[in-house]
């Protein structure tokens, strides 16, 4: 069953995600702050699925008559702008429509937008994603949701257009908190993999052989399988950038401080990523953490 949807934010993640919705037959209206990006999306996907997809000049215009409004923007203030700003989607969404926010933002702003949605007789679901640019392009993202069960069940069949795993974690803000757990794990794994690969190189080992054998045992991970060989080669052009990771870890560390939860490893790796930024690696992917050892 197709739905009338809006998608706000056509960045590295949102562009292909909105494309998958179009391909699956949903009627998609897109909005992007840079209008040229929305026009390009229409060139690429305008005739996909049932065709007839559109672009809008504001979040409010995009959200008119939409059953579901999706967003994937930058940070907390961007979420507020597209939801409740002067031209925010909440002003025009119909009663009982659902806003699904795929931005990685704070749990606090998710709860704030949930309350704002309730006042407008709307539903809000915080739904950050994991899987990076490749996951968005290939339609195999993992989606962690916070909100009420009723609207969650309604959006799952639509989100399946670009996701392989979707789960309701709990109430408002729970999706964002789960994404924080995800980023804590990734930070630790990448630091360990960076140290391990540097150790292997300094020891004169054949890293292809090392990765081949240890990836089959307890040391194995997604990062090892997908970034081990490329990080050894100094190739760091695989989507999720250091700048974005530092934004995410900043959210994690702020939440941990507010709740008095110790995160010594995460705080240290955040500092290490700052070192990579100082080396000019802002837009390199997160496996560039090894540059602290290799230059």
C-alpha positions as MATLAB code, in Angstrom:
seq = 'XXXXXXXXXXXXXXXXXXXXXXXXXXXXXXXXXXXXXXXXXXXXXXXXXXXXXXXXXXXXXXXXXXXXXXXXXXXXXXXXXXXXXXXXXXXXXXXXXXXXXXXXXXXXXXXXXXXXXXXXXXXXXXXXXXXXXXXXXXXXXXXXXXXXXXXXXXXXXXXXXXXXXXXXXXXXXXXXXXXXXXXXXXXXXXXXXXXXXXXXXXXXXXXXXXXXXXXXXXXXXXXXXXXXXXXXXXXXXXXXXXXXXXXXXXXXXXXXXXXXXXXXXXXXXXXXXXXXXXXXXXXXXXXXXXXXXXX';
ca = [
       0.000    0.000    0.000;
       1.479    3.363   -1.024;
       1.446    6.462    1.144;
       1.727   10.174    0.528;
       4.937   11.223    2.248;
       7.272   14.174    2.581;
      11.034   13.980    3.051;
      12.880   16.950    4.567;
      16.650   17.029    4.104;
      18.421   15.525    1.105;
      21.924   15.070    2.434;
      24.175   12.044    2.126;
      21.591    9.879    3.902;
      18.276   11.531    3.064;
      18.824   11.701   -0.699;
      18.932    7.906   -1.263;
      16.379    7.210    1.492;
      13.826    9.437   -0.228;
      14.767    7.716   -3.481;
      13.889    4.304   -2.066;
      10.487    5.629   -0.992;
       9.849    6.786   -4.548;
      10.983    3.464   -6.019;
       8.595    1.587   -3.698;
       5.626    3.479   -5.087;
       5.068    6.086   -2.380;
       4.239    9.595   -3.540;
       7.135   11.725   -2.316;
       7.383   15.494   -1.870;
      10.928   16.581   -1.023;
      12.323   19.685    0.622;
      15.938   20.758    0.948;
      17.375   24.091    2.090;
      19.453   24.154   -1.102;
      16.791   24.072   -3.798;
      19.214   22.792   -6.443;
      19.577   19.548   -4.482;
      15.813   19.005   -4.529;
      15.723   19.672   -8.280;
      18.505   17.140   -8.819;
      16.601   14.580   -6.732;
      13.577   15.081   -8.982;
      15.788   14.568  -12.031;
      17.053   11.293  -10.547;
      13.847    9.930   -9.008;
      10.901   11.935  -10.357;
       9.701    9.133  -12.601;
      10.440    6.277  -10.185;
       7.649    4.088   -8.842;
       4.323    5.643   -9.718;
       5.987    8.935  -10.659;
       4.504   12.354  -10.013;
       6.922   13.211   -7.187;
       7.307   16.876   -6.244;
       9.504   19.391   -4.490;
       8.401   22.078   -2.052;
       9.808   25.440   -1.018;
       9.432   24.873    2.741;
       8.865   22.086    5.271;
       5.333   23.390    5.803;
       4.552   23.207    2.105;
       6.050   19.720    1.795;
       4.035   18.425    4.759;
       0.588   19.470    3.519;
      -1.635   16.393    3.121;
       1.259   14.005    3.872;
       0.432   10.885    5.857;
       4.028   10.681    7.074;
       6.725   13.350    7.146;
      10.312   12.128    7.293;
      13.307   14.272    8.179;
      17.046   13.733    8.154;
      18.776   16.996    8.975;
      21.856   18.127   10.866;
      21.377   18.646   14.591;
      18.937   19.734   17.322;
      18.314   23.251   16.011;
      17.713   21.916   12.504;
      15.116   19.500   13.890;
      13.369   22.375   15.663;
      13.440   24.467   12.483;
      11.812   21.849   10.247;
       9.238   20.938   12.912;
       8.194   24.127   14.691;
      10.088   26.925   12.929;
       8.297   29.734   11.109;
       7.806   27.430    8.114;
       7.897   24.166   10.062;
       5.997   21.052    9.099;
       3.912   20.948   12.288;
       1.994   24.047   11.119;
       0.413   22.262    8.145;
       0.388   18.558    8.994;
      -3.087   17.048    9.193;
      -4.462   15.568   12.419;
      -2.946   12.195   13.346;
      -0.175   12.511   10.741;
       3.192   11.127   11.789;
       6.565   12.880   11.846;
       9.544   10.489   11.711;
      12.883   12.102   12.534;
      15.927   10.184   11.255;
      18.360   12.864   12.449;
      20.925   11.825   15.032;
      20.086   14.394   17.688;
      19.654   14.617   21.452;
      17.050   12.674   23.377;
      16.002   16.004   24.892;
      14.995   17.530   21.547;
      13.105   14.328   20.686;
      11.055   14.641   23.857;
      10.564   18.367   23.195;
       9.259   17.710   19.663;
       7.040   14.899   20.924;
       5.312   17.322   23.308;
       4.985   19.909   20.525;
       3.441   17.245   18.277;
       0.905   16.247   20.928;
      -0.244   19.875   21.155;
      -0.891   19.790   17.396;
      -2.662   16.393   17.510;
       0.263   14.783   15.700;
       2.613   11.877   16.379;
       6.400   12.180   16.616;
       8.864    9.290   16.365;
      12.588    9.751   16.918;
      14.209    7.245   14.582;
      17.976    7.658   14.142;
      19.645    5.231   11.769;
      22.831    3.204   11.584;
      24.522    1.848    8.474;
      26.104    4.934    6.980;
      25.930    6.145    3.400;
      26.313    2.629    2.014;
      23.389    1.418    4.114;
      21.224    4.283    2.851;
      22.180    3.729   -0.786;
      21.592   -0.025   -0.543;
      18.399    0.311    1.506;
      19.647   -1.777    4.430;
      19.693    0.691    7.327;
      19.038   -0.164   10.965;
      16.423    2.125   12.542;
      16.055    2.669   16.301;
      12.704    4.209   17.248;
      11.279    6.036   20.226;
       7.596    6.909   20.531;
       4.130    5.380   20.754;
       3.379    1.915   19.445;
       0.366    2.863   17.295;
       2.143    5.284   14.923;
       5.245    3.087   14.985;
       3.279    0.163   13.565;
       1.867    2.420   10.868;
       5.267    3.655    9.666;
       7.148    0.336    9.726;
       5.949   -0.849    6.275;
       7.055    2.487    4.783;
      10.421    2.608    6.558;
      11.067   -0.902    5.233;
      11.622    0.805    1.869;
      15.174    1.584    3.004;
      15.755   -0.450    6.175;
      16.556   -4.061    7.002;
      15.980   -3.763   10.756;
      13.488   -1.549   12.610;
      12.692   -1.691   16.311;
      10.689    0.352   18.801;
      13.007    0.754   21.776;
      10.665    2.621   24.101;
       9.029    6.010   24.636;
      10.038    9.402   23.216;
      13.829    9.850   23.137;
      14.546    6.126   23.371;
      15.599    5.896   19.743;
      18.153    8.639   20.235;
      19.439    7.036   23.442;
      19.854    3.730   21.596;
      21.819    5.514   18.844;
      24.116    6.858   21.570;
      24.765    3.284   22.706;
      25.531    2.418   19.078;
      28.074    5.224   18.721;
      29.791    4.335   22.013;
      30.310    0.800   20.698;
      31.605    1.970   17.314;
      34.075    4.385   18.900;
      35.590    1.642   21.029;
      35.760   -0.888   18.199;
      37.460    1.566   15.826;
      40.041    2.588   18.423;
      40.838   -1.063   19.113;
      41.052   -1.851   15.396;
      43.325    1.145   14.795;
      45.704    0.095   17.562;
      45.631   -3.527   16.396;
      46.389   -2.759   12.746;
      49.184   -0.389   13.699;
      50.631   -3.092   15.952;
      50.439   -5.612   13.097;
      52.175   -3.239   10.689;
      54.910   -2.340   13.180;
      55.442   -6.055   13.812;
      56.011   -6.699   10.109;
      52.972   -8.953    9.718;
      51.003   -9.521    6.524;
      47.854   -7.624    7.496;
      45.706   -9.355    4.865;
      46.511  -12.684    6.460;
      46.037  -11.299    9.963;
      42.614   -9.880    9.127;
      41.600  -13.053    7.321;
      42.258  -15.266   10.308;
      41.203  -13.076   13.241;
      37.997  -11.886   11.564;
      36.700  -15.453   11.811;
      37.060  -15.487   15.599;
      36.051  -13.430   18.606;
      37.858  -10.314   17.335;
      35.654  -10.114   14.248;
      33.370   -7.121   13.661;
      31.609   -5.178   10.918;
      34.339   -2.559   11.136;
      37.049   -5.176   10.689;
      35.303   -6.744    7.707;
      34.554   -3.437    5.973;
      37.341   -1.080    7.068;
      40.297   -3.220    8.153;
      42.011   -3.495    4.772;
      41.213    0.033    3.645;
      42.455    1.673    6.834;
      45.778   -0.152    6.424;
      45.988    1.234    2.866;
      45.189    4.756    4.061;
      41.879    4.896    2.201;
      39.307    6.914    4.133;
      36.580    7.874    1.671;
      33.717    5.711    2.895;
      30.916    8.016    3.951;
      30.515    8.685    7.670;
      32.893   11.565    8.349;
      34.945   12.402   11.434;
      33.051   15.697   11.820;
      29.780   13.800   12.073;
      31.209   11.302   14.535;
      32.404   14.121   16.760;
      28.931   15.680   16.629;
      27.436   12.345   17.694;
      29.981   11.766   20.446;
      29.329   15.297   21.715;
      25.652   14.371   22.106;
      26.643   11.166   23.907;
      29.020   12.918   26.296;
      26.507   15.685   27.092;
      23.853   13.076   27.911;
      26.297   11.090   30.039;
      27.343   14.204   31.957;
      23.715   15.109   32.640;
      23.073   11.618   34.000;
      26.446   11.290   35.759;
      27.345    8.188   33.715;
      31.107    7.620   33.297;
      32.297    7.132   29.705;
      36.104    7.299   29.955;
      36.829    5.411   26.727;
      34.319    7.419   24.704;
      35.702   10.717   26.014;
      39.232    9.641   25.110;
      38.319    8.528   21.585;
      36.483   11.818   21.058;
      39.773   13.572   21.824;
      41.552   11.278   19.389;
      39.090   12.239   16.673;
      39.894   15.868   17.415;
      43.532   14.976   16.674;
      42.428   13.616   13.281;
      40.526   16.851   12.620;
      43.679   18.802   13.465;
      45.471   16.693   10.837;
      42.914   17.828    8.238;
      40.804   14.679    8.379;
      37.438   16.340    9.034;
      35.711   14.771    6.026;
      37.531   11.450    6.096;
      35.575    8.471    7.381;
      35.814    7.282   10.965;
      38.400    4.573   10.236;
      40.904    7.415    9.751;
      41.460    7.113   13.503;
      44.527    5.038   12.552;
      46.151    8.214   11.191;
      47.136    9.131   14.748;
      49.628    6.253   14.498;
      50.419    6.199   10.796;
      50.228    9.896    9.827;
];
